[in-house]
Amino acid sequence: MKTTYQYQFYPNTNQKLELNHWLRICRYWYNRQLGDRFDWWQMNRTGIDACPLISSIATPREKPNYYNQKALLPSLKKDLVKIFHSGELLELKQVDSTVLQDVSKRVDKAFERFIIGDSKGSKSGKPRFKTEADYRTMTFATASDDWIKLVRNDWLYIRLPKLGVVKVRMHRPIPDGFTVKQASVTRKADGWFIQLMLEDPSVPKFISDKLTPDWGNSIGLDAVLHEDVYLATSEGDKLPSLKPLRKNQFKLARISIKRNKRKRGSRARRKLAKREARLHQRIARSRQDFQYKTAHKLARTGAKFFFYEDLNLQGLTKRNKIKQDDDGTYLPNGQSTKSGLNKSWLDAAFGQFFKTLDYIAVKAGAVVVSQKPAYTSMVLSYRNEIIFTDCSMRDYWDEQNSLMVDRDINAAINLKKLGLDIFPSIKRRSGNLSVVGTIDNSITQEILHTLHRAAKTPTS
């Protein structure tokens, strides 16, 4: 079993300067390798309609890979490397060799995901050259327990190659039986942090039991942005939202306005930039803490299957298309209104939450499954009728059952039905939607019982 513990460590002034210089060298080495791969990519590919028929095709250049790029390091370390655009001189031998080799590995993975794709076949975007703000982590791949020199009270002293002994605050002890396999140092807005990857081969990986989803061991989850609700569950519960960005956007705007008024490169501007970075970090950490607590709350329900809607978050947060008249004048396109909705989607971070839920659920022996949410918010869950045709329709009063049906809880129940493969099929006939399918009486009674209980429970 492998796990990673993160601790904050406190280098002295000389060590901070050395670490910052190491990041500069690693960033140069990363960008140099990436630029070399882009050159190979442009010089050795030809469009179908651009193949020369008369001139001979030159021998293609050998493809840069992890091994031949890493082999350049010994020759580069023999002398200072001059940066072309700035004239800066860098000495690569100041950095530990395993750190520079890990940089080559990062470039190789990023470029392979761009050309070939990952294990699932999906490709990533084109890798970008790293700026000072982007490149913040260095990895020591050969770390071991011998690097730890002393453990005393709540402090740990670890020796890093070519840096010396650094003092680490050990807010939680390293578990017995685990050994250090790798160490990474990261510069964040509030200081330096070290991540220790620990391994204990005697601890087996958890393998969940093979279960079949049914009505009793599964829960449907509907993502909600209405008012102060974060999630609606098929059990009739509504989980509150945190909205950390919304609560701090006034502070962010105030600091950003003050920062933009200061002269570029001035000390005052740098101080305000640090304040802004710390506030962004506080927002991200509070959001992550909220999502972990919500995921643990769902895992403690004992459900073995969680069905959530597979949202197209990239499309939901996309800007509206520009509208122009014949004269080239820009027309209103509703983007000013949609910007607030985009901010709410990004503040909720549902993609990050469902990844967190999957991580927590696996430890609890549960499974998280995504479902396409088409028509799940429109169909009445216990009668298979199209009811919620308008997004502004938040509730529906059913005279027959004397029941007020909540739109979000109804959608969560439909997601659960979709995961259990009992959701009806929707067909469009003559421009109208029709529901095809029946529902068992026992399931109907279960749904009505849940909706009656949810109607009596006040929203938290």
N, C-alpha and C positions, 0 to 999 in steps of 0.2 A: 504494500500500500504506500502511496505517495501523497504527501500533503505539503502545503506551503504556509509558513508562519512569517508575518511581517512585523518588524520592530523598527523603532526610530533610533538612530544612532547619532552621536554628537562628535564629529571630527573637529579638530582644532583649526585655527586660521590657516596654517600652512597646508593642512590636509584638504581643506575646502578649496583652496586655490589649485591644489594638485588635481583634485577630482574634477573641477570645472575645466581645467586644461585637458584632462583625459577625454571629457565629453566633446571638446572641440576637435580633438584628433579623431575620435571615433566617428564623429559626424562627417569629417572630411573623407575618411576611408569609406564610409557608407555611400556618400554621394559620388565618389570617384568610381566605385564598382558599379553603381547603378547607371551612371553615365556611360560607362564602357558597354554595359549590356544593351542600353538603348541604341548606341552606335551599331552594335552587331545586328540588332533587330531591324534597323532601318536599311543597313547595307546589304542584308542577306534575304530580303523578301521582295517579291515583285508581283505586282497586280496581274491578273489574268489577261487584261487587255494591254499590258505594257511590256510584254516579253520581246526583246530584240530579236529580229529574224536574220540580220546580216552580221552584225558584230558578234564576236565570240563572248561567251559568258565566262567571267573570271572565276577562278577557284574560290568557293565560299570560305570565309574565314571560320576558324574553329570557334564553336560556341563557347562563350565564357561560362564557367560553372564554379561551384564552390571550391573545387580542388585546385584548378589552375589559377584562380584569383587569389586564393590563400597562399599559393606558392610564390607570389610576388612579394610577400612580406619580408623575407630575409634580405632581398636586394634593396628594398625601400628603407630598411632600418640602418643601412650602412652609412647613409648621409642624410642631411636635412632635406626636407621636402618643401619646395617653395610653392605657395599658392599663387596662381597666375593673376587673379584679379586684384588681390590686395598686397601681394609681396610678402605675406606672412610666412615665417619659417617654422615648420613643425618637425619634431623629432619623434618618430613613431616608436622607437625603442624605449621611450619613457613609460609606455603602457604595457601591461602584462600581455603576453602572447595569446593566452586563452581568450582574453577580452576581444582582441582584434579578430581572432578566428570566429568568435561568436557573431561579430558584425558581418562577416562574410556569409555566415549561415542565415542571418536575417535577410540579407539581400537576396540570397538564393530562394528562400521561401516566398518572399514578396513577389519576385519576378516569375516564379513558376506558377503561383496562383493567378497571375495576370495572363500568362500564355496558355497553360494547361488546365488550371482549375484545381480545386481541392478534391478530397476523397469522394465528395458527393457529386462532382462534376460541375459545380457552379464556379464561375470565374469572378475574380475580384477586379476592381478598377485598376487603372494604370498607377503604378507606384509613384510617389512624389519624392522630390528631393527634400531632405530634412533641414529644417531651420533650427535655430537655437531653442525655440520653444517646443519643437516636435521631438527632438532627440534628448531623452532624459535618463535612460537606463543603460547600465553596463552589467554584463553577466560574466561571472567567474565560473566556468564549467567544471573545474577540477577541485571544487571545495571539498573539505572533509572535516572530520571531528578534530583533527590535529590543528586546525586553524583557531579553534577556541582555546584560549590560553588560560582563562580564569572565569569562574562563575561565583559571584559573591552577592548575597542578598538579592536585590532586584536588578542587578547589573551583570552584563556579560561583556567580556573583553575578547575581541576577535582580531586576528592579524590578517590583513589583506596584503597580497603581493605588491611590492614596490610602494606601499602606502604606510605600513606600520600598523600598530595596535590602535583600534578605535573602540570607543566606549558605547555600548548598546544598552538601552533600557529594556529589560526583559519583563514585559507586563504579564506574560504567562510563560511558565517553564516549558522547556522542550520535553515532550513525553518520553518515558522510559522505553528503551529498545529502538528508538528511531535514531538514524545517523544522518549527518549533513551530506548531501550529494551535490548541491549547487547553491551559489549565492549570487544575488543581484542587488545592485545599489541603484536607487532612484532619487533624483532631485525633485522635490515638490515645493509648493508655494510656502510651506511652513517648515521646511528643513529637509534633511536627508533620511531616507528609509532604506532598510536592508531586508530582502526577502530570502529566507532560508528554505530551500526545498529539502524536505526530510523524507526518509524512506525506511520502512520496516518490512522486509520480505515475509516475516512470519505472520503478518496480519493479512488475511485473504480479502480479496475484493468482494463487496457485497453483491450478491446475485438475487434479484427479486424473484418471488414465486410466479409461475405462469398461471395467471388468473384470467377468467373471462369476465368482461365488464357486464354488469347488470344494473338494475335500477337502484339497488341498495348500496353498492360499493363505488358509485361514480358521482361526480359533481360537474355541472356545467358552469362556466365562468363567462360573464359578459362584461366587456370593458365599457365604463361609463365616464362621461365627461360632464354630466349634468349636475349643477350645483356642487355640493361637497361629497359626492359619492364617487368612489374609485372603482369598485367592482360590485356586481350583483351576482349572487349564486343561485343555483337551482334549488337550494334549500330554503330560499325565502329571505336570505340575509343580504344586507347592503353594507359593504365595508367602506369606511370614510377615507377620503383622500387627504393628502398632506399639502400639496401645491407649494413646494419650497421656493420655486422661482417667483411665483406670483407674490408671495409674502415678502420677498426681498428685492423686487424689481425697483422700488423707489430708491433704496440704498444704492443699488447698482447704477441706476441712472445718475444719481447725484455724484458718485465717485467718478463715473465715466465723463461727465460734463466737466468736472474740475480737472481731470487728467488731460482732456483734449485742449484745454486752455493753456496748459503749460508748454514751454518750448521743448521741442524734440531733443532728446539726449540730455536734458537737465536732470539734476538730482531730484527736484520736486516731482517731475513726471514719473521717474522710476519708483519713488516712494508710493505714489498713488496707484501705479500699476501693480505693485505688490499688494496693496490693500484690496484692489479689485480681484486679483488672483486668489487671495485668501477667502474672500467672500464667495467666489465661484466654487472654491474647494469646499467650503462649509455647506453650500447648497447641495453639491453632489454627494457629500457624505451623509447629510440628513436624508436625502432621497434614497440612498442605498440602504441606510439603516431602516427606514420605513418599509422598503420593499422586502427586506429580510424578515422583519417582524410579521408582515402580512403573509409571507410565504409560510413561515412557521405556524401561524394561526390556521392556515388552510390545511397544512400537513397534519396538525393535531386533531383534525376532524376524523381521521382514520380512513378516509376515502383512498381507494387504490387507483382510481382513474380520474384525471382532471381533463375536461374537454373545454378548450378555449377557442375563441374566434381568431382566425389567422388574418390579421389586419394588414392591409397594404399601407404601412406607415409612410413609406416613401411617397406614395401617391397622395395620401391624406395631407401631408405637409408641403406639397408642391405648390409653387406660386401659380396664380392664374395666368392664362395667356394674355399677351398684350393685344389691345383692340385699337385700331386706327381707322379713321375715315379716309375718303378719297384724297383729301388734302394733306394727309400725313399727321393730322392732329390726333393726339392720344385721347381715347375715350375711357370713361370709367369702366373698370372690369371687376370691381368688387374685391380687389386685393386688400384694401384697407380694412375691410370687415373680416376677411379670411385670415389676416395676419394674427389677430387675437386667437382664432381657433388653432392656427398652426402652433402658436406658443403654448397653448393648453395641451396639445398632443405631445409636444416635445417635453413639457414639464412633467407630464404623467409618465413618460418613458415606459410604455407598455411592453415594448420589445425587450428591454432590459429586465423588466419584472418577470416575464414568462421564462426567460433564461434562468433567472434566480429561482423561480418556482420549480423548474425542472431539476436544478442542482439539489434543492432541498428535498424534493419528492423522491428522487432516486435513493437518498439515504434512508428515507422512511419506507422504502419498498413500494413506492407508487410510480405511476406512469403519467406523463403529461402529453396530451395529444392535441394537435391543432386541427381545426375544422373550418371549412369554407363557410362563412356566415351568410350566404345568399338566402334571403327571404326569412331568416330566423327571427328578425325583429318585426315582421309583418303578420305572421301567422299566429292565430290564437292557439295556444299550446294544447288545450284540452278539447277543442272542437274542430280543429283543422279548417279555419276560415280566415280569409284575409281581412283583418280588422285595422291594424295600425298602418294606414296608408300614408300618413303625414308624420314627419319627424317631430313636429311640435305637439303631437298627441302623446302625452306622457301616461295617461290612465284611460281605462275603459270600464264603464259600468255595465255589468251584465245583470239585466232584470231577472232573467230566468233563475240564476243561482244567487241573486242578491250579493254580488261580489264585485269589488273594485280591483281590477287587474292592473298591476304595475307593468309598464312596458319593458323595463330592464330585466325584472325577474322573469317575465314571460319569455324574453329572448334567451336568458340563461337556461331555462327549462328546454327550449327548442334546441339549443346547442347540445344539451345532454341527450335529447332524443336523436339528434344527428349522429352523435358518437355511438349510440346504441343501435343505429341503423333502423330506427322506427319513425324517422321524420318523413312526412309525406313528400311526394314529388310535385313540383310546381310546373304547370304547362301554360303557355300563352296561346289562347285561342281567340281569334278575331279581335286582337288587340287587348283582350282582358285576361287576367290571371285566373287560373282555376287550380284548386287543390285536389290532387288525386291520391287517395289512400285512406285507410281507416286506422283507428286506434282502439286498443283493448280497453274494456271497461275498467279493469283493475288499474291500469296506468292512468286513466282519466280520474279515478277516485284519488289516487296518490297526488296528482297534480292539483286537484281542487283542494285537497287537505293542505298542501303547501301554500297555495295562494290565499286561503282563508287565514292561515297562521300569519303569513306575511302582512295581510291587510290589518291585522290587529296589533302587530308589532311596530312601535314607532321607529322611524329611521334614526340610526345613531349618528 
